[in-house]
Amino acid sequence: MNTLFSRRRLLQGAAAAAGSSLLAACGSGGKTVTVQPRPQQPNFPPAGSGKKPTPYVKTPPQARNGFDNSLRLFASSGYAEDPSRLETGLNRLFQAGFAVSNHQAAYRRFQRFAGSDAERIADLQNVANGRAPVPKVLMGVRGGYGAARLLPHIDWASLAARMRDKQTLLFGFSDVTAIQTALLAHGMPSFAGPMLYSEFSKAVPSPYTMDSFIQTTTSTHTTVTVSAFQSSPVRNMEGTLWGGNLSVLASLAGSPYLPDVKGGILFLEDVSEQPYRIERMLYTLLLSGVLKKQQAIVLGDFRMGNIRDTYDSSYNLTAVAQTVSRAAGIPVYTGFPFGHIANKTTFPLGAHARLQGIGGGYQISFSGYPTLNPNALNLEALRPPPVGLETGSEWGESEF
């Protein structure tokens, strides 16, 4: 039965979910609130205007040819600061053919988090224990902070096994790195890629980001080329490419939630960190034995901008890379197009990768990761319409 989900009904559902969680939160001295979108929205006219609200979203048709189009949201970290943006992202995913569930997770707020710990745990644990169906896609709402609080309370072995059986694609970055490494510790890869609030909810998302998302997730192999000249000679190598946000990885050193990857290629990115802090976190991974097991380190974008080292303004990320390369005895390559930037390359974390030198730069080819069936979806709807020469600013806004 096809049903129209109006925005009003969606908010009612979110409010009901928040109401039940409020009782649990009050017992722990906290209060959960559901953040409501601003009352006057393009598809939700002011009261008394005489205009009827347009449907929030239509339930997408059943996936073509019986293929799976299910997408479940999880909000493991910070709350969405501008909930009115969420409508844009949800509509965009519905128009692309995804059957989106667990909408209320995007609207929750508890202190600085997207809901209480119990609510955020349930987003994933309900899939792990079978209370919620295993979706084809698990998508983070946004990053921020808070995922580490959930790690001891989720059955990662069961979640990874169920995702593996369904060939589920999980998308996230930043603080969601903690979720991704916990899964990889049980052999389940994921994707560094766009999230609901961070990218899909933008009025005009980066065409580069949307194009990369579509191409990577519908191809069994993908290659990312970095043309920037590398100061270290590029060695050809193969191994598991894994990693994510440096701050999160360093915080998990020595825990069971950081996978023991031998002969890997470690990808790292971060934002707004001074060079000495980046070096200190890298040394945490070095001293804990992680870096010595890797063949190379690949650095994404660190959004350094005008950041200068407090102790030595001449010390920069290049100097950090050289220092750590010597200490770990492995090459450090730079310029990989991913981080807290507008133009993100979607790529698998935990999949097999082959790194090769090319024209002074390098390319990384990925294989062995789950994919989407384009025949089940309308992914072209994710591409923003052409607007002049709009390509997405390299340093554009990107929440985490």
RODO-2510 file (C-alpha; in nm, 4 decimals, decimal comma):
residues 400
     n   res          X          Y          Z
     1     m     0,0000     0,0000     0,0000
     2     n     0,1492     0,3340    -0,1044
     3     t     0,1269     0,5932     0,1718
     4     l     0,2102     0,9622     0,1717
     5     f     0,4286     1,0557     0,4658
     6     s     0,3575     1,4205     0,5379
     7     r     0,6104     1,6215     0,7247
     8     r     0,3563     1,6652     1,0005
     9     r     0,3186     1,2876     1,0399
    10     l     0,6938     1,2470     1,0394
    11     l     0,7308     1,4987     1,3193
    12     q     0,4515     1,3334     1,5140
    13     g     0,6364     1,0033     1,4869
    14     a     0,9599     1,1647     1,5942
    15     a     0,7898     1,3322     1,8880
    16     a     0,6339     1,0046     1,9974
    17     a     0,9706     0,8321     1,9825
    18     a     1,1282     1,1094     2,1842
    19     g     0,8465     1,0913     2,4378
    20     s     0,9147     0,7274     2,5146
    21     s     1,2861     0,7922     2,5448
    22     l     1,2211     1,0844     2,7782
    23     l     1,1102     0,8490     3,0546
    24     a     1,4336     0,6539     3,0333
    25     a     1,6436     0,9674     3,0165
    26     c     1,4781     1,1238     3,3209
    27     g     1,5720     0,8200     3,5219
    28     s     1,9392     0,8955     3,4519
    29     g     1,9162     1,2638     3,5376
    30     g     1,8872     1,3777     3,1762
    31     k     1,6227     1,4960     2,9366
    32     t     1,5766     1,3999     2,5741
    33     v     1,4093     1,6432     2,3404
    34     t     1,3096     1,6079     1,9792
    35     v     1,4340     1,9032     1,7832
    36     q     1,1509     2,0392     1,5701
    37     p     1,2054     2,2092     1,2376
    38     r     1,1199     2,5772     1,2215
    39     p     0,7420     2,6178     1,1810
    40     q     0,7496     2,8012     0,8490
    41     q     0,8970     2,5908     0,5728
    42     p     0,8388     2,5904     0,1959
    43     n     0,6399     2,2675     0,2198
    44     f     0,4806     2,3491     0,5562
    45     p     0,3053     2,6882     0,5218
    46     p     0,2212     2,9161     0,8186
    47     a    -0,0897     2,8387     1,0172
    48     g    -0,3890     3,0360     0,8936
    49     s    -0,2459     3,0877     0,5466
    50     g    -0,5155     2,8744     0,3896
    51     k    -0,2558     2,6731     0,2046
    52     k    -0,2392     2,2981     0,2364
    53     p     0,0965     2,1465     0,3300
    54     t     0,2515     1,9552     0,0434
    55     p     0,3461     1,5942     0,1200
    56     y     0,6759     1,5655     0,2995
    57     v     0,7876     1,2716     0,0919
    58     k     0,6262     0,9891    -0,0931
    59     t     0,6967     0,6361     0,0058
    60     p     0,9257     0,5246    -0,2754
    61     p     0,7976     0,2504    -0,5008
    62     q     0,9104    -0,0976    -0,4239
    63     a     1,2567    -0,1600    -0,5602
    64     r     1,2548    -0,2648    -0,9209
    65     n     1,2946    -0,6319    -0,9996
    66     g     1,2797    -0,7178    -0,6306
    67     f     1,6155    -0,5584    -0,5465
    68     d     1,6633    -0,4095    -0,2014
    69     n     1,6372    -0,0315    -0,1616
    70     s     1,6183    -0,0088     0,2197
    71     l     1,8165     0,2606     0,4020
    72     r     1,8281     0,2945     0,7818
    73     l     1,9586     0,6068     0,9505
    74     f     2,1741     0,5960     1,2620
    75     a     2,2745     0,8956     1,4711
    76     s     2,5742     0,7891     1,6758
    77     s     2,7231     1,1285     1,7519
    78     g     2,6179     1,4949     1,7470
    79     y     2,2697     1,6326     1,6848
    80     a     2,1609     1,8184     1,3717
    81     e     2,1988     2,1861     1,4562
    82     d     1,9596     2,3022     1,1837
    83     p     1,6770     2,0484     1,1699
    84     s     1,5028     2,2331     0,8866
    85     r     1,7833     2,1134     0,6599
    86     l     1,6941     1,7525     0,7268
    87     e     1,3843     1,7727     0,5074
    88     t     1,6046     1,8474     0,2084
    89     g     1,8231     1,5446     0,2702
    90     l     1,5379     1,3053     0,3411
    91     n     1,3512     1,4181     0,0312
    92     r     1,6666     1,3793    -0,1770
    93     l     1,7166     1,0202    -0,0578
    94     f     1,3502     0,9327    -0,1144
    95     q     1,3608     1,0772    -0,4656
    96     a     1,6658     0,8606    -0,5318
    97     g     1,4475     0,5585    -0,4540
    98     f     1,5652     0,4714    -0,1039
    99     a     1,3081     0,3406     0,1450
   100     v     1,4336     0,5380     0,4453
   101     s     1,3620     0,4190     0,7997
   102     n     1,4430     0,5348     1,1526
   103     h     1,3778     0,8975     1,0531
   104     q     1,3339     1,0083     1,4127
   105     a     1,7033     0,9534     1,4819
   106     a     1,7836     1,2606     1,2732
   107     y     1,5620     1,4873     1,4871
   108     r     1,6678     1,3757     1,8341
   109     r     1,8702     1,5801     2,0774
   110     f     2,0014     1,4958     2,4237
   111     q     2,2612     1,7376     2,5573
   112     r     2,5183     1,7613     2,2771
   113     f     2,4216     1,4254     2,1301
   114     a     2,1647     1,2992     1,8800
   115     g     1,9657     1,1316     2,1533
   116     s     2,0462     0,9515     2,4762
   117     d     2,3096     0,6794     2,4779
   118     a     2,0319     0,4171     2,4857
   119     e     1,8623     0,5642     2,1787
   120     r     2,1846     0,5922     1,9843
   121     i     2,2852     0,2376     2,0790
   122     a     1,9467     0,1083     1,9624
   123     d     1,9984     0,2550     1,6149
   124     l     2,2581    -0,0175     1,5544
   125     q     2,1925    -0,2757     1,8245
   126     n     1,8359    -0,3294     1,7039
   127     v     1,9845    -0,4424     1,3736
   128     a     2,2415    -0,6594     1,5503
   129     n     1,9797    -0,8437     1,7577
   130     g     1,7165    -0,8727     1,4849
   131     r     1,4639    -0,6263     1,6263
   132     a     1,5048    -0,4174     1,3120
   133     p     1,5497    -0,5570     0,9605
   134     v     1,8997    -0,5507     0,8194
   135     p     1,8987    -0,2699     0,5594
   136     k     2,0909    -0,2497     0,2356
   137     v     2,2302     0,0867     0,3504
   138     l     2,3189     0,2161     0,6955
   139     m     2,3832     0,5903     0,6800
   140     g     2,5132     0,8147     0,9569
   141     v     2,3295     1,1404     1,0189
   142     r     2,6429     1,3378     1,1063
   143     g     2,9650     1,3245     1,3057
   144     g     3,0669     1,5374     1,6026
   145     y     3,1302     1,3379     1,9186
   146     g     2,9672     1,0523     2,1066
   147     a     3,0195     0,7286     1,9142
   148     a     3,2844     0,6055     2,1590
   149     r     3,0201     0,5933     2,4346
   150     l     2,8265     0,3322     2,2373
   151     l     3,1060     0,0882     2,1575
   152     p     3,0826    -0,1472     2,4623
   153     h     2,7043    -0,1826     2,4261
   154     i     2,6696    -0,3091     2,0695
   155     d     2,7107    -0,6704     1,9589
   156     w     2,9589    -0,5978     1,6818
   157     a     3,0126    -0,9611     1,5857
   158     s     2,6411    -1,0108     1,5260
   159     l     2,5997    -0,6765     1,3497
   160     a     2,8952    -0,7455     1,1212
   161     a     2,7666    -1,0954     1,0399
   162     r     2,4174    -0,9693     0,9538
   163     m     2,5585    -0,6881     0,7424
   164     r     2,7887    -0,9310     0,5643
   165     d     2,4979    -1,1615     0,4794
   166     k     2,2982    -0,8677     0,3408
   167     q     2,6020    -0,7004     0,1808
   168     t     2,5113    -0,3790     0,3632
   169     l     2,6844    -0,0523     0,2779
   170     l     2,7552     0,1749     0,5770
   171     f     2,8465     0,5400     0,5121
   172     g     3,0127     0,7894     0,7427
   173     f     3,3279     0,9734     0,8412
   174     s     3,4614     1,1900     1,1248
   175     d     3,3302     1,0550     1,4588
   176     v     3,1562     0,7670     1,2778
   177     t     3,5082     0,6283     1,2297
   178     a     3,4608     0,4587     1,5697
   179     i     3,1629     0,2653     1,4317
   180     q     3,3551     0,1749     1,1177
   181     t     3,6641     0,0453     1,2968
   182     a     3,4533    -0,1599     1,5398
   183     l     3,2885    -0,3285     1,2407
   184     l     3,6193    -0,3787     1,0612
   185     a     3,7573    -0,5490     1,3731
   186     h     3,4977    -0,8160     1,2869
   187     g     3,5791    -0,8193     0,9164
   188     m     3,3055    -0,5880     0,7860
   189     p     3,4151    -0,3046     0,5542
   190     s     3,2305     0,0255     0,5204
   191     f     3,2572     0,3466     0,3201
   192     a     3,4122     0,6832     0,3862
   193     g     3,1404     0,8891     0,2266
   194     p     2,8606     1,1432     0,2576
   195     m     2,6105     1,1461     0,5423
   196     l     2,2526     1,2712     0,5664
   197     y     2,3086     1,6061     0,7378
   198     s     2,6630     1,6730     0,6225
   199     e     2,6090     1,6382     0,2477
   200     f     2,2672     1,5172     0,1360
   201     s     2,0885     1,7917     0,3309
   202     k     2,2745     2,0769     0,1648
   203     a     2,0612     2,2982    -0,0578
   204     v     2,3133     2,2364    -0,3365
   205     p     2,5408     1,9418    -0,2620
   206     s     2,8753     1,9136    -0,4339
   207     p     2,8315     1,7601    -0,7816
   208     y     3,1721     1,5949    -0,7327
   209     t     3,0599     1,4313    -0,4077
   210     m     2,7308     1,3064    -0,5509
   211     d     2,8979     1,1786    -0,8679
   212     s     3,1624     0,9916    -0,6686
   213     f     2,8961     0,8428    -0,4401
   214     i     2,7014     0,7100    -0,7383
   215     q     2,9983     0,5801    -0,9328
   216     t     3,1738     0,4105    -0,6414
   217     t     2,8677     0,2409    -0,4959
   218     t     2,7485     0,0994    -0,8281
   219     s     3,0863    -0,0324    -0,9485
   220     t     3,2678    -0,3424    -0,8292
   221     h     3,6003    -0,1648    -0,8805
   222     t     3,6933     0,2001    -0,8406
   223     t     4,0148     0,3973    -0,8824
   224     v     4,1097     0,7282    -0,7224
   225     t     4,3913     0,9257    -0,8842
   226     v     4,5993     1,1844    -0,6982
   227     s     4,8032     1,3936    -0,9406
   228     a     4,9822     1,5993    -0,6727
   229     f     5,3569     1,5370    -0,6737
   230     q     5,4732     1,3231    -0,3812
   231     s     5,7909     1,4094    -0,1918
   232     s     5,8516     1,0395    -0,1226
   233     p     5,8998     0,7930    -0,4096
   234     v     5,5763     0,6030    -0,4573
   235     r     5,6077     0,2286    -0,4014
   236     n     5,3653    -0,0122    -0,5617
   237     m     5,1790    -0,2123    -0,2975
   238     e     4,8622    -0,4059    -0,2221
   239     g     4,6756    -0,4488     0,1039
   240     t     4,3709    -0,3528     0,3061
   241     l     4,3099     0,0218     0,3041
   242     w     4,1511     0,1248     0,6326
   243     g     4,1404     0,4119     0,8824
   244     g     3,9464     0,7361     0,8995
   245     n     3,9581     1,0267     1,1392
   246     l     4,2963     1,0518     1,3134
   247     s     4,1623     1,1865     1,6445
   248     v     3,9168     0,8984     1,6718
   249     l     4,1715     0,6331     1,5733
   250     a     4,4271     0,7610     1,8252
   251     s     4,1620     0,7554     2,0994
   252     l     4,0923     0,3866     2,0264
   253     a     4,4568     0,2727     2,0376
   254     g     4,4878    -0,0366     2,2561
   255     s     4,1142    -0,1059     2,2530
   256     p     3,9353    -0,4012     2,0904
   257     y     3,7562    -0,1550     1,8625
   258     l     4,0680    -0,0780     1,6612
   259     p     4,1291    -0,3613     1,4123
   260     d     4,4652    -0,5327     1,3959
   261     v     4,5441    -0,4793     1,0282
   262     k     4,8783    -0,6190     0,9171
   263     g     5,0350    -0,5036     0,5912
   264     g     4,7650    -0,2418     0,5495
   265     i     4,7501     0,1026     0,3963
   266     l     4,6341     0,3463     0,6636
   267     f     4,4183     0,6397     0,5553
   268     l     4,3957     0,9431     0,7865
   269     e     4,2135     1,2772     0,7878
   270     d     4,1218     1,5394     1,0459
   271     v     4,0188     1,9016     1,0827
   272     s     4,1316     2,2108     1,2756
   273     e     4,4279     2,0467     1,4461
   274     q     4,7677     2,2102     1,4931
   275     p     5,0675     2,0275     1,3457
   276     y     5,2117     1,9279     1,6827
   277     r     4,8776     1,7767     1,7845
   278     i     4,8628     1,5794     1,4599
   279     e     5,2138     1,4527     1,5258
   280     r     5,1262     1,3567     1,8825
   281     m     4,8275     1,1513     1,7666
   282     l     5,0401     0,9842     1,5008
   283     y     5,2945     0,8973     1,7664
   284     t     5,0157     0,7405     1,9723
   285     l     4,9537     0,5062     1,6795
   286     l     5,3264     0,4550     1,6344
   287     l     5,4001     0,3746     2,0002
   288     s     5,1000     0,1408     2,0203
   289     g     5,2435    -0,0587     1,7310
   290     v     4,9837     0,0293     1,4681
   291     l     5,2065     0,2163     1,2226
   292     k     5,4817    -0,0451     1,2229
   293     k     5,2331    -0,2961     1,0799
   294     q     5,1390    -0,0774     0,7825
   295     q     5,2950    -0,0528     0,4385
   296     a     5,2146     0,3161     0,4007
   297     i     5,0114     0,6066     0,5339
   298     v     4,7818     0,8034     0,3031
   299     l     4,6793     1,1485     0,4256
   300     g     4,3534     1,3085     0,3199
   301     d     4,2620     1,6713     0,3712
   302     f     4,3322     1,8157     0,7168
   303     r     4,1697     2,1551     0,6551
   304     m     4,4775     2,3357     0,7858
   305     g     4,3875     2,6708     0,6306
   306     n     4,5483     2,9434     0,8422
   307     i     4,6253     2,7118     1,1347
   308     r     4,9771     2,7625     1,2679
   309     d     5,1655     2,5590     1,5255
   310     t     5,1596     2,7283     1,8657
   311     y     5,5164     2,6286     1,9432
   312     d     5,6742     2,6727     1,6006
   313     s     5,4871     2,8575     1,3248
   314     s     5,7217     2,7109     1,0615
   315     y     5,6313     2,3527     1,1574
   316     n     5,3641     2,2289     0,9177
   317     l     5,1891     1,9126     0,8026
   318     t     5,4655     1,8348     0,5545
   319     a     5,7219     1,8378     0,8356
   320     v     5,4959     1,6137     1,0443
   321     a     5,4632     1,3663     0,7577
   322     q     5,8383     1,3528     0,7093
   323     t     5,9046     1,3044     1,0807
   324     v     5,6524     1,0232     1,1183
   325     s     5,7667     0,8575     0,7951
   326     r     6,1218     0,8350     0,9297
   327     a     6,0102     0,7147     1,2725
   328     a     5,7760     0,4455     1,1377
   329     g     5,9956     0,3481     0,8437
   330     i     5,7093     0,3693     0,5942
   331     p     5,6190     0,6225     0,3242
   332     v     5,3556     0,8889     0,3829
   333     y     5,1561     1,0004     0,0791
   334     t     4,9417     1,3125     0,0728
   335     g     4,6579     1,4743    -0,1193
   336     f     4,3901     1,2042    -0,1090
   337     p     4,0584     1,3821    -0,1851
   338     f     3,8643     1,3197     0,1341
   339     g     3,8114     1,4979     0,4636
   340     h     3,5958     1,7718     0,6116
   341     i     3,5649     1,9359     0,2712
   342     a     3,2865     1,9828     0,0199
   343     n     3,4318     1,7603    -0,2527
   344     k     3,4493     1,4117    -0,1044
   345     t     3,5518     1,0965    -0,2860
   346     t     3,3460     0,8001    -0,1680
   347     f     3,5725     0,4993    -0,1163
   348     p     3,5680     0,1728     0,0804
   349     l     3,7417     0,1316     0,4167
   350     g     3,8543    -0,2226     0,4859
   351     a     3,8559    -0,3355     0,1221
   352     h     4,1455    -0,4616    -0,0865
   353     a     4,3461    -0,1794    -0,2440
   354     r     4,6327    -0,1510    -0,4889
   355     l     4,8488     0,1619    -0,4730
   356     q     5,0647     0,2547    -0,7732
   357     g     5,2820     0,5492    -0,8656
   358     i     5,1715     0,7488    -1,1682
   359     g     5,3369     1,0620    -1,3085
   360     g     5,4823     1,1771    -0,9775
   361     g     5,1507     1,1181    -0,8033
   362     y     4,9679     0,7943    -0,7301
   363     q     4,6454     0,6084    -0,7787
   364     i     4,4600     0,3655    -0,5536
   365     s     4,2324     0,0977    -0,6986
   366     f     3,9723    -0,0665    -0,4743
   367     s     3,7867    -0,3960    -0,5070
   368     g     3,5993    -0,6489    -0,2959
   369     y     3,3341    -0,4260    -0,1378
   370     p     2,9514    -0,4385    -0,1362
   371     t     2,7648    -0,2351    -0,3975
   372     l     2,4212    -0,0953    -0,4783
   373     n     2,2183    -0,2168    -0,7728
   374     p     2,1423     0,0942    -0,9833
   375     n     1,8417    -0,0827    -1,1347
   376     a     1,6734    -0,0755    -0,7919
   377     l     1,7140     0,2996    -0,7480
   378     n     1,7004     0,6380    -0,9172
   379     l     2,0464     0,7577    -0,8177
   380     e     2,0566     1,0225    -1,0905
   381     a     1,8166     1,2209    -0,8712
   382     l     2,1077     1,2820    -0,6326
   383     r     2,2931     1,4926    -0,8876
   384     p     2,2197     1,8636    -0,8392
   385     p     2,1010     2,0498    -1,1481
   386     p     2,3741     2,2464    -1,3274
   387     v     2,4067     2,6005    -1,1958
   388     g     2,6595     2,8016    -1,3924
   389     l     3,0038     2,6597    -1,3241
   390     e     2,9122     2,5225    -0,9807
   391     t     3,1476     2,2389    -0,8851
   392     g     3,1622     2,2621    -0,5073
   393     s     3,4333     2,4612    -0,3362
   394     e     3,7391     2,2709    -0,2243
   395     w     3,7177     2,4531     0,1075
   396     g     3,3393     2,4625     0,1146
   397     e     3,1208     2,4100     0,4182
   398     s     3,0988     2,0532     0,5387
   399     e     2,9665     1,9723     0,8840
   400     f     3,0912     1,6644     1,0624
***
